Amino acid sequence: MRHFLTLKDYTKEEILEIINLSLEIKKDLQAGIYKEELKHKTLAMIFEKSSTRTRVSFETGVFQLGGHALFLSNRDIHLGRGEPVKDTARVISRMCDMVMIRTYEHSMIEEFARYSKVPVINGLTDSYHPVQLLADYMTMIEYGIAENDVVAYIGDGNNMTHSWLFLAAKLGFELHIATPKGYEVEAEVLQEALAFAKESGAVIKVSNDPKEAVLGATIVTTDTWASMGQEDEKEQRIKDFTGFMVDDLKMSLADKDAKFLHCLPAYRGQEVSEEILESHAEIVFSEAENRLHAQKGLMVWLDRHRD
């Protein structure tokens, strides 16, 4: 049995196998073919952090695969309200076939997985967002920009940055990260990614200069400057991130055919300009749609690897 907590736990071959399976499932859906790979199976969805894309994509996905999803907010279950995480994990994993958790502390999902009898999927923690990166790379393949790509990530050294680090390090592409001073990626995460990069041949560069990072990039991506739980820091972050908006100037420094990606929600006029987001809307919203298909592929893959 496998869990899906971070990309660092997976080989290049496994990541590509999941994405190729996702592409096949998407093709079937577009042809009106529904294969009930998860017939009569139940996905428990635990949300300590709310989300539009995560809830809709997982709930729709498991339904299309013939299964059923249970939405469990922190107001609906005892998790975090007196019952230890390990006990909640023991109970839910005896009743459901798979669990998706979207929460704050990564240690919480690690503990849940340690005591779970069924696969656990990280729908997002403060440290990692691996399901988003499956959708991102799937989108890159569809748009023909997954070969010899140079990805520039501009913004906060957060869960998205950490996940891009491990995707690049595992698959072997070039990644440029630019964060404001004081908002760099965690040193331990960077060192771990660099160790994987030595094996794959990935090139990873980090700096505090967004213009330097986007030079020659084929893909430019970013994330919100203030994530859920950081609302009190929002005004300070807007000041600290001055100069880090992805705008016409920065895109002009990238490759002439460069594409822009964003995991959404997007705050126009902050991390990205209105003009850039709208001019790349087709790929950005294809990326959002691919959360559905990538997660279906992931759930099917995990179900097949239960023994």
C-alpha positions as CSV (number, residue, x, y, z in Angstrom):
1,M,0.0,0.0,0.0
2,R,1.2,3.5,-0.9
3,H,0.3,6.9,0.5
4,F,0.8,10.1,-1.5
5,L,2.1,12.7,0.9
6,T,5.0,14.3,-1.1
7,L,6.6,13.8,-4.5
8,K,9.9,12.9,-2.8
9,D,8.4,9.5,-1.9
10,Y,8.0,8.7,-5.6
11,T,10.4,7.8,-8.4
12,K,10.4,9.5,-11.8
13,E,8.9,6.4,-13.4
14,E,6.1,6.3,-10.9
15,I,5.3,10.0,-11.3
16,L,5.1,9.7,-15.0
17,E,3.1,6.5,-14.7
18,I,0.5,8.3,-12.7
19,I,0.4,11.3,-15.1
20,N,0.1,9.0,-18.2
21,L,-2.7,7.1,-16.5
22,S,-4.4,10.5,-15.8
23,L,-4.1,11.4,-19.5
24,E,-5.7,8.1,-20.5
25,I,-8.6,8.7,-18.0
26,K,-9.1,12.2,-19.3
27,K,-9.2,10.9,-22.9
28,D,-11.8,8.4,-21.9
29,L,-13.9,11.0,-20.2
30,Q,-13.8,13.2,-23.3
31,A,-15.0,10.3,-25.4
32,G,-17.9,9.6,-22.9
33,I,-16.3,6.5,-21.5
34,Y,-16.7,6.0,-17.8
35,K,-14.6,3.1,-16.3
36,E,-15.8,2.4,-12.8
37,E,-12.3,1.7,-11.4
38,L,-13.5,2.7,-7.8
39,K,-17.0,1.1,-7.9
40,H,-18.5,0.9,-4.5
41,K,-15.5,2.5,-2.9
42,T,-15.5,5.5,-0.6
43,L,-13.2,8.4,-0.3
44,A,-13.1,10.3,3.0
45,M,-12.2,14.0,2.4
46,I,-11.0,15.7,5.5
47,F,-10.9,19.5,5.2
48,E,-9.3,21.6,7.9
49,K,-8.6,24.1,5.2
50,S,-11.4,24.9,2.7
51,S,-10.9,24.9,-1.0
52,T,-12.9,25.3,-4.2
53,R,-10.7,23.2,-6.6
54,T,-9.8,20.5,-4.1
55,R,-13.3,19.7,-3.0
56,V,-14.9,19.8,-6.5
57,S,-12.2,17.9,-8.2
58,F,-11.9,15.0,-5.7
59,E,-15.7,14.7,-5.1
60,T,-16.4,14.8,-8.9
61,G,-13.5,12.5,-9.6
62,V,-14.4,9.7,-7.3
63,F,-18.1,9.9,-8.5
64,Q,-17.0,9.6,-12.1
65,L,-14.9,6.5,-11.1
66,G,-18.0,4.8,-9.7
67,G,-17.3,5.6,-6.0
68,H,-18.6,7.9,-3.3
69,A,-17.0,10.9,-1.5
70,L,-17.6,12.0,2.1
71,F,-17.0,15.6,2.9
72,L,-15.7,15.9,6.5
73,S,-14.9,19.4,7.8
74,N,-13.2,19.9,11.2
75,R,-16.7,20.8,12.4
76,D,-18.1,17.4,11.4
77,I,-15.6,15.0,13.1
78,H,-13.7,14.7,16.4
79,L,-10.3,15.2,14.7
80,G,-8.6,18.0,16.6
81,R,-11.4,18.3,19.1
82,G,-10.3,15.8,21.8
83,E,-9.7,12.6,19.8
84,P,-6.1,11.9,18.9
85,V,-5.2,11.9,15.2
86,K,-4.1,8.3,15.3
87,D,-7.5,7.2,16.7
88,T,-9.4,9.1,14.0
89,A,-7.1,7.4,11.4
90,R,-7.8,4.0,12.8
91,V,-11.6,4.5,12.7
92,I,-11.9,6.2,9.3
93,S,-9.6,3.8,7.6
94,R,-11.6,0.8,8.8
95,M,-14.7,2.3,7.1
96,C,-13.4,4.0,4.0
97,D,-11.2,2.9,1.1
98,M,-9.1,6.0,0.7
99,V,-8.6,9.3,2.6
100,M,-7.7,12.7,1.3
101,I,-6.7,15.4,3.8
102,R,-6.3,19.1,3.4
103,T,-4.8,20.6,6.5
104,Y,-2.2,22.9,8.0
105,E,0.6,20.9,9.7
106,H,2.3,18.3,7.5
107,S,3.1,16.3,10.7
108,M,-0.6,15.8,11.1
109,I,-1.0,14.0,7.8
110,E,2.1,12.0,8.4
111,E,0.7,10.7,11.7
112,F,-2.7,10.0,10.1
113,A,-1.0,7.9,7.4
114,R,1.1,6.0,9.9
115,Y,-2.0,4.6,11.5
116,S,-4.2,4.3,8.4
117,K,-5.0,1.0,6.9
118,V,-5.8,2.7,3.5
119,P,-4.0,5.1,1.2
120,V,-3.8,8.7,2.4
121,I,-3.6,11.6,-0.1
122,N,-2.2,15.0,0.7
123,G,-4.7,17.5,-0.6
124,L,-2.4,20.3,0.7
125,T,-0.4,21.0,3.8
126,D,1.6,24.1,4.8
127,S,4.7,22.2,3.6
128,Y,3.6,20.5,0.3
129,H,0.9,20.5,-2.4
130,P,1.8,17.4,-4.5
131,V,-1.5,16.9,-6.2
132,Q,-1.3,20.4,-7.7
133,L,2.1,19.5,-9.3
134,L,0.6,16.4,-10.9
135,A,-1.9,18.6,-12.6
136,D,0.7,21.2,-13.5
137,Y,3.0,18.7,-15.2
138,M,0.1,17.0,-16.9
139,T,-0.8,20.4,-18.3
140,M,2.8,20.9,-19.4
141,I,2.7,17.6,-21.3
142,E,-0.6,18.5,-23.0
143,Y,0.8,21.9,-24.2
144,G,4.0,20.4,-25.4
145,I,6.2,22.3,-22.9
146,A,7.4,19.4,-20.8
147,E,10.5,18.7,-22.8
148,N,13.7,20.7,-22.2
149,D,11.7,23.0,-20.0
150,V,13.0,25.7,-17.8
151,V,10.5,26.6,-15.0
152,A,10.7,29.9,-13.2
153,Y,8.9,30.1,-9.9
154,I,8.4,33.7,-8.6
155,G,7.1,34.4,-5.1
156,D,6.9,32.9,-1.6
157,G,9.0,29.9,-0.6
158,N,5.9,28.0,0.4
159,N,4.3,24.6,-0.1
160,M,4.1,25.1,-3.9
161,T,7.8,26.1,-4.1
162,H,8.7,23.0,-2.1
163,S,6.6,20.8,-4.4
164,W,8.2,22.3,-7.6
165,L,11.6,21.6,-6.0
166,F,10.8,17.9,-5.7
167,L,9.1,17.6,-9.1
168,A,12.2,19.1,-10.8
169,A,14.6,17.1,-8.7
170,K,12.8,13.8,-9.5
171,L,12.1,14.5,-13.2
172,G,15.4,16.2,-14.0
173,F,14.4,19.6,-15.4
174,E,15.7,23.1,-14.7
175,L,14.0,25.2,-12.0
176,H,14.7,28.8,-11.1
177,I,13.3,30.1,-7.8
178,A,13.1,33.7,-6.8
179,T,11.8,34.7,-3.4
180,P,12.0,38.0,-1.5
181,K,14.6,38.1,1.3
182,G,13.2,36.4,4.3
183,Y,10.8,34.3,2.4
184,E,13.2,31.7,1.0
185,V,12.4,28.0,0.8
186,E,13.2,25.9,3.9
187,A,16.9,25.0,3.9
188,E,16.2,21.4,4.8
189,V,13.8,21.0,1.9
190,L,16.3,22.6,-0.5
191,Q,19.1,20.4,0.5
192,E,17.0,17.3,0.2
193,A,15.9,18.4,-3.3
194,L,19.5,19.1,-4.3
195,A,20.5,15.6,-3.3
196,F,17.8,14.1,-5.6
197,A,18.8,16.5,-8.3
198,K,22.3,15.1,-8.4
199,E,20.8,11.7,-9.3
200,S,18.4,13.1,-12.0
201,G,20.6,15.8,-13.5
202,A,18.2,18.5,-12.5
203,V,19.4,22.1,-12.4
204,I,18.1,24.1,-9.5
205,K,18.9,27.8,-8.9
206,V,17.6,30.0,-6.1
207,S,17.9,33.7,-5.7
208,N,16.1,36.9,-4.6
209,D,16.0,38.3,-8.1
210,P,12.8,37.6,-10.1
211,K,14.2,39.1,-13.3
212,E,17.2,36.8,-13.2
213,A,15.0,33.8,-12.6
214,V,12.7,34.4,-15.6
215,L,15.6,34.8,-18.1
216,G,15.0,32.2,-20.8
217,A,12.3,30.4,-18.9
218,T,9.7,28.4,-20.9
219,I,7.3,28.4,-18.0
220,V,6.7,31.1,-15.4
221,T,4.6,30.3,-12.4
222,T,3.7,31.9,-9.1
223,D,1.3,31.6,-6.1
224,T,-0.6,33.9,-3.8
225,W,1.6,35.9,-1.5
226,A,-0.6,35.3,1.6
227,S,-2.0,31.8,1.9
228,M,-4.8,30.7,4.1
229,G,-3.8,31.2,7.8
230,Q,-1.6,34.1,6.8
231,E,-4.3,36.8,6.6
232,D,-2.7,38.8,9.4
233,E,0.5,39.1,7.4
234,K,-1.1,40.2,4.2
235,E,-0.4,43.9,4.3
236,Q,3.3,43.3,5.3
237,R,3.7,40.7,2.6
238,I,2.4,43.0,-0.1
239,K,5.1,45.4,0.9
240,D,7.8,42.7,1.1
241,F,6.9,41.3,-2.3
242,T,7.2,44.6,-4.2
243,G,8.7,43.8,-7.6
244,F,7.7,40.2,-7.6
245,M,4.5,40.5,-9.6
246,V,4.6,38.5,-12.8
247,D,3.8,41.2,-15.4
248,D,4.6,42.0,-19.0
249,L,8.1,43.0,-18.2
250,K,9.0,39.8,-16.5
251,M,7.3,37.7,-19.2
252,S,9.3,39.6,-21.9
253,L,12.5,38.4,-20.3
254,A,11.4,34.7,-20.6
255,D,11.4,32.6,-23.7
256,K,9.3,34.2,-26.5
257,D,6.9,31.3,-26.4
258,A,6.8,31.0,-22.5
259,K,3.6,30.0,-20.8
260,F,2.3,31.2,-17.5
261,L,0.9,28.8,-14.9
262,H,-1.0,29.6,-11.6
263,C,-2.5,27.1,-9.2
264,L,-5.3,29.6,-8.3
265,P,-6.9,31.4,-6.6
266,A,-5.2,34.4,-8.3
267,Y,-5.0,37.9,-6.9
268,R,-4.7,40.2,-9.9
269,G,-2.5,43.1,-9.2
270,Q,-0.5,41.3,-6.6
271,E,1.4,38.1,-7.7
272,V,0.2,38.4,-11.3
273,S,-1.1,41.3,-13.4
274,E,-4.6,41.2,-15.0
275,E,-3.0,41.3,-18.5
276,I,-0.8,38.2,-17.9
277,L,-3.4,36.1,-16.3
278,E,-6.1,36.8,-18.9
279,S,-3.7,36.4,-21.8
280,H,-2.7,32.9,-20.5
281,A,-6.2,32.1,-19.2
282,E,-6.7,29.1,-21.5
283,I,-3.7,27.2,-20.0
284,V,-4.3,28.4,-16.5
285,F,-7.9,27.1,-16.4
286,S,-6.8,23.9,-18.2
287,E,-4.4,23.5,-15.4
288,A,-7.2,23.9,-12.9
289,E,-9.4,21.4,-14.8
290,N,-6.5,18.9,-14.7
291,R,-6.8,18.7,-10.9
292,L,-9.8,16.5,-11.7
293,H,-8.1,14.2,-14.1
294,A,-4.7,14.0,-12.3
295,Q,-6.4,13.1,-9.1
296,K,-8.5,10.5,-10.7
297,G,-5.3,9.0,-12.1
298,L,-3.7,9.1,-8.7
299,M,-6.6,7.5,-7.0
300,V,-6.8,4.7,-9.5
301,W,-3.0,4.2,-9.3
302,L,-3.1,4.0,-5.5
303,D,-6.0,1.6,-5.5
304,R,-4.1,-0.7,-7.9
305,H,-1.1,-0.6,-5.6
306,R,-2.9,-1.6,-2.4
307,D,-1.4,-5.1,-2.2
